[in-house]
Structure formats: C-alpha cells, structure tokens
C-alpha cells in the first residue's frame, strides 16, 4: 500500500517538521485503497494524547486523502515536541501510519511510531552564559545494549 504523509504551514512550506508558535499546521495523508470506512488523526506529547479527531477521507481516483489543521496557538503549552499519526480503516482492517529511519511513511496494522513536530518560540533568546556555546542532549536509554560489549585493544575503559 502506497502512502504519502506531510506536515506543512506557511512558515515551513518545505515540509520540515519545525514550526514557530502560532503556526497553522496542515497534516496530510494520501493512501492507495479501494475502500476507506473511517480515518482518524491523533496528536500528543510525552504525557498524553491531545487531539483525537475523526477526519474526512476523500476519494481521488484509486486513492484517498485526508487532512487535519492544527492551530498551535490553541495548544496548552504551545512550545515543545509533539507526535502525530493518522489511522484509517480499509476493508475492516485498521492501519496506522508509521515511519522508517529515512522518514518515509508506510502502513502498519499495529502502532509502531509517529511523526515528530517541534513548535518553538521565535523570540526565544538563550541565556547570556550560553552564547557561542554548544549544548548536547544525551539520551542514555537510546544507547543501552544487552549482553557483553566487545572490548577493543588499546581503548581505556572505566568499569565503575
């Protein structure tokens, strides 16, 4: 099944998933299917689902398209990282949008992952002490490995 997904706004027309606060973001999905009984759009953050809406799926030749517009000025805490996906039911089967490592959208019959979008304050100024510096955010849980790790010669290790 072929799928096409994108997030756009006037402030970010190229499809990048970063948007200034106050943007009107359009989430669009197009998919090849003979039948579409229902379609839904979901958006949330790390804490909870913020939007859960049934959307109209319009037939176009041998495919369907649906869209939902998000007004970021109506979000509780507008700045931050959000996640979104579509779900649709075709021939009695529920499909979820999912994304591979390159960001390509595909259909899955179970929830796998979601698109990410970042809403930011254009007027934000970093603290003076940070000017000209670099900040790194490290996610130790992303580097966890099970079992023994192969040790390399001539490499210092701290076994604390």
N, C-alpha and C positions, 0 to 999 in steps of 0.2 A: 504494500500500500504506500503510495507516494504522499508525503506531507510537506507543507511549506508553512513555516511559522516566522513571524517577525514582530518586533516591538518598535514603534516609531512615534515621533512627535515633531512639531515644527522646530523645536530646539535641538533635536537629534535625528534629522531625517535619514542619516546614513545607516540606521539600524543598530548603532551602538547601544548598549543597554545601560547607559548612564544619562540621567535626566535631572535638570535643575528643578528645585522645589517650585510648585505651581504649574508644572507641565501637565498638559493633557496628553496622555499616552494611549496609543491605539495598539491593542494586541490583536493580531490577525492569524487565522489558521485557515489553510486550504488543504483539502484531502480528497483523494480519489475514493469513491464509494458508490455503490449502486443505490443504497438507501441510508438515510440518517434519521433515526427516530427522535433523538434529542441530542443537544450539545450543551456543555457547561463550561464556565470559566471560573477558576479559583485563583486567589491571591492571598498570600500571608507573609508572615515574618517568622523568626525563630520561635516565637511564643505561641502563635495561633493563626488560624485561618481568618482573614479579614473580610474577604469577599467570596461569596459563593452564589453565582448567578447562572440561571438558565439563559442561553443565548440563542438567537435565531440562526439556523443553518440554511443558507440559501443555495438552491441547486443551480449549478452552472455547467451545462453540457454533462460530462461524466464525473463531475466533482462537486463538492460542497465547499462553501466558505462561510466563516463566522468571525465576528469581531466583537471586542468589548473595549470601551473607552474608560480610562482610569484618570480621574482628576486628582492629582497628587496633593492639591491644596485641601482636600477633604479627608485625607488620611490623618489618624490620631497623632502620630509622631511622624511627620512627613519625611524627615531625613532618615536614611538608613537603607539597609539591604532587604529586599523583598524577593519573594519567589512566586512564580505563577505557572499555571498549566491549563490546558483545555482537556476535557473529556468528552467523548461522543459515543453514542450507541448506534451501531450499524448491524442490521440483521440479528438483533438480540444480543450482540456482544459489546461490552463496554471497552473502549480503547482510551488510553492515556497518552498524551504527548510526552516524549522522553527525548533526551539529547545525548549524542555521543561526545567523545573528547574534543572533536573539532567544532561542536556546536550545532551539528546537523540534527534536524528533528526527525523522529521516527515514531511509529505507533507501537504500543506495547499493551498487552492485555492485563497488566498489573502495574501499580505505581512504581516507577523507578527513580525519577528525579524531576526537577523543574528548571525552567529558565530563571536566571537571576536578573534583577534590575536594581540599580542603585539610584536613589534620589538624594540629591545633595543641595546644600545652601551655597549659591554662587557668591554670596557676600562673606562667606566664612574666611577669616584670616587666622593663620596658625599663630600660636604664641610666639612672642619675640625670641625666646630661647631656642626655638626650633628652626628659625630662619636659616636657610642654607644647609640644613642637615638632612639626613636620610632617616626614615623610620621603617623598621621591618616588623612585620607581624608574623609570628611563628605559630603554627598550629601543630603542637606535638602529636596530637591524635592522628594526624594525617601521615606521620612517619612511623607509626607503630608497626612492628613486624613480629610475627610469631616464630618460635623456634630459635635455633642458634644462628647468629650472624657470622658470616665468614670474616675472619681477621686477615688483614693484608700485612705482608712483611714491611718492615721499616715505617710502620704507622704507629704513632703513640696513642694509647688508649687510657682512659680514666675509668676504672672499674668501680667507682663509688656508687 
